[in-house]
Amino acid sequence: MLPDLTAASWRKSTYSGNGGDCIEVADGFPGAVPVRDSKNPQGGALIFPTDAFAAFVARVKAGDFGTV
């Protein structure tokens, strides 16, 4: 079952800058990380398991995907 995101509190990373290419995440969903495009907040969200999203963030920080 997917979580109800209607009351989600979305936030951008402090690393996002002002270029417009940002994602937002919502906290407060145990075991899940909802992610959406900040340019299209009504366009829906992807929901990732917490451990998978943490692994992705760790690989981005490690530079495994090149310069982003």
C-alpha positions in Angstrom: 0.0 0.0 0.0 1.4 3.4 -0.9 1.5 6.2 1.7 -0.9 9.1 1.5 1.3 12.1 0.5 -1.4 14.8 0.6 -0.2 16.2 3.9 3.5 15.6 3.2 6.0 18.3 4.2 8.4 18.5 1.2 12.0 19.9 1.4 14.8 20.5 -1.0 18.4 19.7 -0.3 20.5 22.6 0.9 22.9 21.7 -2.0 20.2 22.3 -4.6 21.1 25.8 -5.5 18.8 27.9 -7.7 19.3 26.2 -11.1 15.8 24.6 -11.0 17.0 21.1 -11.4 16.0 19.9 -7.9 14.2 17.1 -6.2 12.3 17.3 -3.0 11.9 14.6 -0.4 9.3 14.2 2.3 10.3 13.0 5.8 8.0 11.1 8.2 7.3 8.0 6.2 8.9 5.0 8.1 10.7 2.7 5.7 10.1 5.0 2.6 11.4 8.1 1.0 9.0 9.9 -1.2 10.8 11.9 -4.0 9.3 14.4 -6.4 10.4 17.0 -9.0 10.4 20.5 -7.6 9.5 21.9 -11.0 6.4 19.8 -11.2 5.1 19.1 -7.7 1.7 18.1 -8.9 3.3 15.5 -11.3 3.5 12.7 -8.7 6.2 11.2 -6.6 8.4 8.1 -6.6 8.6 6.2 -3.4 11.9 4.4 -2.6 12.7 2.1 0.3 14.8 4.0 2.9 17.8 1.7 2.6 17.9 2.0 -1.2 17.7 5.8 -1.2 20.4 6.0 1.5 22.7 3.8 -0.7 22.0 6.0 -3.7 22.8 9.2 -1.8 26.0 7.6 -0.5 27.1 6.7 -4.1 26.3 10.2 -5.3 28.4 11.7 -2.4 31.3 9.2 -3.3 31.3 10.5 -6.9 30.3 7.2 -8.4 28.1 8.9 -11.0 30.5 11.6 -12.0 29.8 15.3 -11.6 26.2 16.1 -11.0 
